[in-house]
Amino acid sequence: MASAGEMFPSGAQGLADSMSIHGSTEKLSPSAVNRIMMEFLMYFGRALLIFYPVYLTGYLGLSISWVVLCMVMVTWWKKNRQWKDARIGGAIHFLDNEISVVNKELHSALQMASWVHFPDFEKVEWLNKVLEQAWPFFGMYMEKLLKENIQPAIRLSSSALKMFTFTKVHFGHLPLRITGMKAYTDEVDHREVVLDLNICYESDVDIDAEVQPPIKAGVKGLKLQGMMRVILEPLIGQAPLVGGVTFFFIRRPTLQINWTGMTNLLDSPGFSSLSEGTIMDIIASLMVLPNRMCIPLIDQVKVDQMRFPLPRGVVRVHLLEARDLVAKDTYMMGLVKGKSDPYATLRVGNRQVKSKTVKENLQPRWNEVFEFVVHEAPGQELELEMYDEDTDKDDSLGTFNLDFGEVKKKIEMDQWFPLEGVQNGEVHLKLQWFSLKSDPELLRESSDGLACAMLAVYLDNASNLPKDHSEMTEHQKHKKPAKEARLTKRAATLNSYVEFAIDKDVKKSKVAYASKDPKWEEGFTFFVHNVKTQQLMIQVKEHEKKTQLGIFNLPLSRLLNTSDMTLDQRFVLERSGANSQIQLKATLRILTVEKPPPTIVLNPPPQDKKQIPQTNQGGKAAASTPAVATSSPAALSPNTTSTPSTASWDTQSGSDEILRPPPSTPNMRRRYDSQSLLSDNSIASSRFDLSDGASYPEAISKHQGSFGEIQLTVRYASLRNKLIVLVNSCRNLFRTSENGTDSYVRLYFLPDQTWIHRKRTQVKKRTVNPVFNHKFEFDVSLQEAQTRKLDVSVKNGKMFHSRERKDIGMVMIDLSQLELAKGVTEWYELTLPDLKKLS
């Protein structure tokens, strides 16, 4: 019955398709007519099968309750069957994806610290102890801030809140905790320090406020989680060593609040999401990118550069299509499955866009383009959520997140991405990274209506704004007498905001209360499609009545002729007071696609593989013939051309050409023999590393003792059909500097030795006894695993010289000699066979 119900819509669709063929001008063949008749009969049979029990019940004079009972039983059987299938599928999925499932459950259920999940995050218990000790003083500071700064601002925001008062402020005894910290060193400028902090704040905070007697409100407990980025810049050569501190949330954090008093109503299901969402919008307007909180520590630092630096780039996202989406629409109490009405939402930071809805389609095509300004890469992510549009509540069809650091690295990505949180479904995206340049010669207007430039505007302040029309310039020609002017002068305060617009793209600033000289200190970005014709329209408006207090128009073509395409000055407002001015900074940047850096092709072209397979294994060349060993150092000299005995890459010139050895060399044929790959002499220094064939550092060449040991665990998981290799630790490694050794482990599962099969651990710095605890898995049968070998090499993560080899020690493990089913954990001595042969 369930299967028939599932096929019901497909038959209707096929019938519709057939009728459309019938209605066309083409002549139907007899086979097509037979197919249409069969589909019609099958469609009629399914309908009869569904509705005949209803007719039979009425014919026999039975109660309608029997029909309802039968439908309930069928529905219960189907749901029960689906539940059993889901349990069996979940068990199979757990066996196939044990690591990812366990990590996901630990992350969601136990909420373990990020340093448990990500090895590049560090445990910072010392910082949590500092926060615990300083938390009471932080509470005193926040109480003073709320009562002296926040309370007056709330009173000025609305006439209904003139009596608003904080009656109790207590931030509790549970301090903020940092569950993990990551420091960026390679990807950032040398004059800044970038830290990512995972924040977890489960507080017993107790705050009460009196909105208006006798109405009281309060908060008793809240939970806040998110990732905060802290930037220390610029680094200076004098105290306090850091010019300023900037901190913000890369993504919107999660928030849960326990309300008290009259606001306890907000805890109800209908209002909780509304209230917390509103507060999250307020937090996002202050501390979620592109908004930042800044604390300058020296006077020379410009606040506008800290609070609103130029973005890193622009990403153009092509939402093309999706496939194999989950069918969410059902009919007849779930007996008949339908399709879905999918649409997608894309969020970057505080900006969210929505695609069009494709009706009743599991393979939708959108072909829509969205553009996003990226302020931090890596760090900022594209958050894509797919939904099935319904009249009541939209059902989720899956999510997908992508770090823009990957897009910046690859410049362009065009591929299918799997949707998470659902059984099946993929989305096809094309992403392009655009760099921001200040060269007007690079300006190329797009013919398809997409942006060619980006405008960044920093709104600082205004001065001498008029309170009303009586103070504006156009009315000052007919001035009233001084006495009459004094009689009609109002004491009302001025609340103002600024509205920016480029064509239909309109953005508003926050409201500055009770000031004729307001300060906003906000940043905005706009996409520009035609620099020569478009202009930035600026309007200063009064908050309550929305009346204009002054306007100014800035043609964007004016920026093309300025230094660095930037204007940073005070502009005189039109239709405003006599001395009304606005201070802002406008910067124009051209969107350009940079070519990715040239990469050395590590795999030779197919036509060359027959002549010189495995050309880049310079290490084995040294192991095969003494002549090669003696000539390899000379071949690595920058001023020396490569000789036939080296057969290496021309990395100095940046060429991708392969230098071919002469075919007359008799030893070359034996050197590249396929059987030698699995011999003990095949331990290459670093397969497909650019340092292959290079000489060892002098400290290693003269070393006579041991290079250290490595502990490995090798076992075979029969239930999952996977070989598991656990790199535990190393001890007594060769010391490359006074501070120790920066080491990592590289592993090949021979004979797979291409670049994509290369496995490696994280770098452990400044230690000769590193602990890795890194697990690798290989999909291979037990019989095949016993015929293969492991090529393990410990390497120096900090190069001595750009052309020197990085090997500290190597070991070749023959898996046929191990009891893989039981598992083996042993210490293996590290050696350098090539070094011995060279000596």
C-alpha positions, -999 to +999 in steps of 0.1 A: +000+000+000+028+024+009+047+016-023+016+022-043+011+055-026+047+065-033+043+058-070+010+077-072+024+112-081+050+098-105+022+081-125+003+114-126+034+132-138+040+106-165+004+109-176+007+146-179+039+143-199+022+118-222-007+140-227+016+169-235+032+147-262-003+138-274-012+175-277+018+183-298+018+184-336+041+153-339+025+120-348+025+094-320+039+060-327+019+028-317+044+022-289+038+056-275+000+051-276+004+018-258+026+034-232+001+061-226-027+036-223-007+015-198+001+045-177-035+056-177-046+021-166-020+020-139-031+054-127-067+044-127-058+011-109-040+030-081-069+054-077-093+024-075-071+007-050-072+037-027-108+047-030-125+013-034-124+006+004-142+038+010-170+028-015-172-007+000-176+007+035-205+029+024-221+001+003-221-023+033-235+004+056-205+004+079-195+033+100-169+058+087-149+050+118-137+018+100-122+039+072-105+062+098-093+031+117-078+016+086-060+048+077-047+051+112-034+016+111-017+020+077-002+053+088+011+037+120+026+007+101+043+031+077+057+053+104+069+023+124+086+009+093+103+041+086+114+043+122+130+008+120+146+016+087+160+048+102+174+029+131+191+003+108+203+031+085+217+050+115+236+020+128+251+013+093+260+050+090+276+050+124+298+020+114+309+037+082+314+071+097+323+064+133+348+093+138+326+121+123+295+108+141+312+106+175+328+141+170+294+156+160+276+141+190+303+152+214+302+187+200+264+190+202+255+170+233+285+173+256+296+207+242+332+198+246+360+224+242+372+233+207+407+221+215+393+186+217+379+187+182+405+208+164+442+202+170+451+238+160+431+252+190+449+255+223+438+249+258+440+282+278+432+273+314+455+300+326+434+326+309+402+312+325+418+315+359+427+351+352+390+358+342+378+340+373+399+362+396+390+394+378+353+386+374+340+405+405+358+437+393+343+432+358+309+431+374+316+464+392+327+480+359+295+467+341+273+480+368+288+515+365+286+513+326+249+503+327+238+529+352+259+558+339+259+552+301+233+527+290+205+540+313+206+576+300+207+563+264+176+541+270+157+571+285+165+592+255+155+565+230+117+568+237+094+590+256+078+559+272+112+550+288+119+583+305+116+566+339+137+536+330+161+526+359+183+497+367+174+487+403+198+457+405+229+447+386+247+415+395+268+396+370+269+364+391+297+342+403+302+322+370+328+339+348+331+339+311+351+308+299+373+305+268+371+268+256+398+272+230+421+297+213+438+297+179+466+321+170+473+330+134+509+336+124+514+328+087+482+342+072+484+377+088+505+408+086+537+409+106+525+439+126+494+423+140+484+394+162+451+376+154+434+353+179+402+333+176+385+327+210+357+302+215+335+319+241+311+301+264+292+321+289+266+302+311+259+329+336+239+333+368+235+370+360+207+388+379+196+422+365+164+440+374+150+472+360+120+494+365+106+504+331+078+525+345+062+522+379+049+496+386+062+477+355+094+458+363+115+436+341+147+416+344+171+388+334+181+360+356+205+338+337+217+337+302+238+315+279+260+329+251+282+309+228+302+320+198+337+326+182+352+359+189+382+372+169+407+395+187+431+416+167+461+433+184+474+460+160+496+477+152+525+463+171+548+491+180+583+494+195+573+512+227+550+507+256+523+493+256+537+474+225+502+473+210+485+503+194+449+490+199+426+461+204+398+451+181+373+423+188+342+411+171+322+379+164+329+363+130+294+347+130+263+355+149+266+338+184+238+318+199+219+333+229+194+320+254+178+342+281+158+335+312+135+365+317+119+376+350+092+401+360+068+414+333+093+401+306+088+366+319+061+364+291+090+364+267+100+329+279+069+315+263+075+296+230+058+322+209+079+351+221+112+336+231+126+334+195+113+369+189+129+385+219+162+367+216+163+374+179+158+411+185+186+411+211+208+392+186+202+419+160+214+445+185+245+425+193+251+419+156+248+457+149+277+462+174+299+432+173+292+409+143+312+416+111+314+441+096+308+458+129+337+458+154+344+470+190+377+490+192+399+501+221+427+524+210+457+523+234+477+552+219+467+585+205+484+580+171+460+552+161+431+562+138+399+548+151+383+547+116+410+523+104+406+501+134+368+500+134+363+498+097+393+486+078+390+479+041+376+445+034+398+416+023+379+411-009+346+403-026+331+368-033+307+363-061+284+333-054+266+316-083+237+296-069+233+272-099+212+242-089+206+213-065+199+176-069+185+147-049+168+169-024+146+153+003+108+153-005+090+171+024+055+176+010+031+146+016-006+140+010-033+119+025-018+119+060+016+109+047+005+080+025+014+097-007+048+114-010+051+146-031+080+168-038+094+200-023+093+237-030+130+245-024+146+279-019+180+288-004+191+315+021+227+326+020+242+345+050+277+361+053+282+379+086+252+402+092+239+401+056+214+375+044+198+370+010+171+347-003+168+329-036+135+324-056+113+294-048+112+266-074+078+249-071+075+210-068+110+201-079+137+179-063+162+190-089+158+228-088+177+253-110+181+289-098+211+303-118+211+333-094+242+354-085+249+371-051+278+392-041+293+395-006+319+417+010+344+396+029+361+413+059+381+383+073+395+354+053+401+328+067+374+331+093+342+343+077+320+317+062+292+313+037+262+299+055+238+283+031+204+269+043+180+251+021+142+251+029+110+237+016+085+265+014+052+258+032+022+278+043+029+272+080+065+265+088+093+259+062+111+225+065+148+223+064+164+206+034+200+208+046+228+233+054+263+239+041+291+261+054+322+271+035+352+292+048+361+320+025+398+312+031+394+283+008+379+305-020+407+331-015+433+304-019+418+288-050+404+321-066+376+301-082+356+271-072+329+253-092+317+221-077+289+202-059+288+204-022+269+179+000+241+193+023+245+185+060+217+174+084+197+155+058+200+120+043+208+132+008+210+163-013+237+184-030+240+220-041+260+233-071+279+265-064+304+286-083+324+310-062+349+336-074+373+357-053+378+393-063+407+414-050+403+451-043+427+473-063+432+511-064+443+513-100+417+531-122+432+514-153+418+480-141+382+493-142+361+470-164+323+475-164+303+443-165+278+437-193+257+413-173+248+439-146+272+427-119+294+449-098+327+463-112+338+482-080+331+485-043+326+517-023+335+518+014+321+547+034+331+555+070+306+579+086+323+598+115+303+628+127+284+659+118+285+695+132+260+724+136+230+705+125+197+726+125+171+716+150+142+724+126+134+743+094+136+776+111+173+773+114+180+761+078+197+783+053+168+787+029+147+802+056+173+826+069+165+852+042+133+860+060+146+862+096+123+869+124+131+896+149+154+885+177+127+888+203+102+867+183+129+842+175+135+838+212+098+833+219+094+806+193+126+787+201+120+752+213+140+734+238+135+700+221+165+678+216+177+666+182+179+629+174+194+623+140+206+596+116+221+594+082+207+577+051+230+566+023+218+555-012+232+544-045+203+539-067+180+515-049+206+503-024+197+523+008+214+520+041+208+538+074+231+546+103+222+543+140+204+571+157+225+597+176+204+612+204+202+647+218+230+663+200+235+690+173+270+676+168+263+638+166+289+611+163+280+578+145+314+562+138+299+535+114+310+519+082+290+509+051+298+491+018+281+494-016+285+476-048+290+499-078+279+489-113+288+521-132+313+545-117+309+572-143+271+577-138+263+566-103+265+588-072+263+585-035+233+604-020+236+614+016+207+626+037+207+636+073+173+631+088+155+637+121+146+605+138+109+609+148+095+631+120+119+618+092+124+654+081+156+663+062+183+682+081+207+683+051+217+665+019+249+660-001+256+642-034+290+627-042+296+616-078+316+584-077+336+595-108+352+621-085+370+594-066+388+582-098+410+613-099+419+614-062+449+599-044+444+562-036+408+568-049+399+581-013+382+612+000+386+619+037+372+654+046+343+674+059+316+682+034+292+711+035+256+700+037+230+716+014+195+726+024+208+728+060+222+752+085+248+779+076+277+759+090+263+724+089+290+699+078+294+661+078+327+643+082+331+610+063+357+589+044+348+574+010+371+548-006+366+533-041+381+499-050+381+481-083+371+444-084+397+423-101+403+386-105+439+377-098+454+346-115+463+319-090+500+316-083+518+293-107+521+258-092+547+232-101+530+202-118+542+173-097+528+146-120+545+144-154+524+146-186+511+112-197+533+111-228+564+115-206+556+088-181+566+060-204+600+076-209+609+087-174+584+075-147+589+089-112+613+116-125+613+136-093+626+109-070+660+123-067+666+104-035+665+070-053+689+083-080+715+088-052+708+053-040+712+036-073+745+048-087+776+064-071+779+088-101+745+103-093+754+107-057+785+126-063+770+149-089+737+158-072+751+186-050+765+204-080+731+201-097+714+220-069+735+251-073+716+281-085+741+289-112+745+253-125+723+237-151+709+203-144+730+174-157+716+141-170+724+124-138+701+145-117+667+142-135+651+168-112+627+198-115+640+231-126+626+249-096+649+278-097+636+292-129+600+284-120+595+263-151+572+234-153+594+216-178+608+182-170+645+177-176+648+143-193+678+120-186+694+104-216+679+070-224+714+056-229+721+054-192+718+017-183+712+022-146+682+045-151+660+015-162+668-003-130+663+029-110+626+032-120+618-005-119+583-009-103+596-036-079+621-013-064+593+009-051+586-017-024+622-024-015+640-011+015+661+011-008+629+030-019+627+052+012+627+085-006+636+116+013+602+132+006+581+119-022+570+147-045+586+174-023+605+201-040+636+193-019+640+158-035+676+153-047+689+181-025+717+178+000+712+173+037+719+202+061+755+202+074+743+194+110+726+162+099+753+152+075+779+152+103+757+136+129+769+101+139+744+090+165+707+081+165+681+103+149+654+093+173+624+069+175+588+070+165+559+050+181+532+037+157+501+017+163+489-003+133+457-024+133+430-036+110+393-029+118+376-060+103+341-047+109+348-015+089+373-029+064+398-002+072+435-002+081+441+022+109+476+038+115+480+059+147+510+081+149+515+083+187+547+102+194+584+105+189+613+106+213+649+118+213+646+134+179+676+151+163+678+186+177+678+211+148+682+242+170+688+252+206+650+254+213+644+219+200+628+207+167+597+217+148+587+183+134+558+166+117+553+131+103+547+123+066+532+089+056+527+070+023+508+038+019+529+022-008+526+018-037+503+048-036+528+076-036+512+105-055+506+139-040+470+132-032+479+101-012+503+120+010+493+120+047+508+143+073+503+154+109+504+188+124+537+205+132+548+202+168+571+230+177+602+233+199+604+198+212+624+167+206+597+145+222+566+155+202+532+139+209+510+137+178+481+112+185+470+115+149+450+088+132+450+078+095+426+054+079+429+035+046+400+018+028+416-016+019+409-053+025+430-073+050+445-094+022+456-064+002+470-046+033+493-076+041+509-071+007+517-034+011+542-013+031+542+020+050+567+047+042+570+069+073+592+099+075+597+125+103+605+159+088+617+193+100+588+218+098+613+247+098+636+247+069+673+252+073+675+264+037+651+265+008+670+238-011+680+215+018+662+183+026+638+183+055+642+147+066+651+139+102+646+102+100+626+075+081+614+040+085+598+014+062+573-010+077+564-042+059+528-050+069+532-086+059+553-091+090+527-077+114+496-092+130+472-066+117+441-082+131+454-080+167+471-047+163+507-037+170+522-008+190+560-005+187+588+020+187+608+021+154+642+036+151+646+064+126+674+062+100+686+080+069+697+053+045+704+078+017+728+097+041+748+065+047+751+058+010+762+094+003+789+091+029 
